[in-house]
């Protein structure tokens, strides 16, 4: 499909941890119903598990069902183990890596297909040595203390503990779009999904750096992560008026928009977003996960209909059972 430069777009998937299933619902709907739109996409990008959704849609959309099945097995394992702890063995981060190694094609050209097309946001750092400078007293662990300190220590989580735990350069937030091998691509995706402590004590490491989830600084970087001036279509399971494909809920006039101390994005403090944050970090039973998948699919259909991108006869809801 030929299109003018004005018609070109980018796709950016925000971070959502276990609610990457919502992002996969979006990807599945686009793959089934919006081939013309996907033909206009220059760059795919993502943060955290959103980067995995972007990678699968950009490189192997036929693998969505297989990846969902692996996610189901992962959720079952976590729930049988009564949740996630820093001592979980294997860690949740290493389990995501194992899934990527199993699902992503090993055809010898994956890295060349991803280079220049797939943009993955992450944060890099080096551990301080020794790292006992991190204050572990109760005031540090008290979120009210974080709020009190934030005006002087920074506005995001990484700003507030970087001087105690890590050494970073000024360009600690990076976007990677070049991959020397399939293994490097998997390492970059895995580093983008690592949440400190929750994902295990030891962060993923490659290229001489440790890597972590960029959602701790910006959970939906959108257009700033891509070259050029294309319109960027943003995707997130969180509620917000700057998100193109996301929940469309009514009766939220009492929502409060505040700057988050966890990320630099404004957050709508609503019952929906509180539920989504909980369900992203604590995996829910699989039938709930499928509900999020269906919601992502249906929200995407609404977006496509609003732009007259799909015809009525193409709007059959073909989702996973």
LINLINCOR-V81459 format. One record per run of one state. SS is the DSSP state (2 for helix, 1 for strand, 0 for the rest). FROM is the first residue (numbers start at 1). LEN is the number of residues. If there is no record, write none. Layout:
ss=<SS SS>
from=<FROM FROM>
len=<LEN LEN>
This chain:
ss=<0 2 0 1 0 2 0 2 0 1 0 2 0 2 0 2 0 2 0 1 0 2 0 2 0 2 1 0 1 0 2 0 1 0 1 0 1 0 1 2 0 2 0 1 0 1 0 1 0 1 0 2 0 2 0 2 0>
from=<1 5 8 9 14 17 34 35 40 41 48 49 60 61 81 92 104 110 115 118 128 138 142 143 154 157 166 168 173 177 182 193 197 198 200 201 204 207 209 214 217 222 226 231 236 245 246 256 260 266 270 271 282 286 307 312 315>
len=<4 3 1 5 3 17 1 5 1 7 1 11 1 20 11 12 6 5 3 10 10 4 1 11 3 9 2 5 4 5 11 4 1 2 1 3 3 2 5 3 5 4 5 5 9 1 10 4 6 4 1 11 4 21 5 3 7>
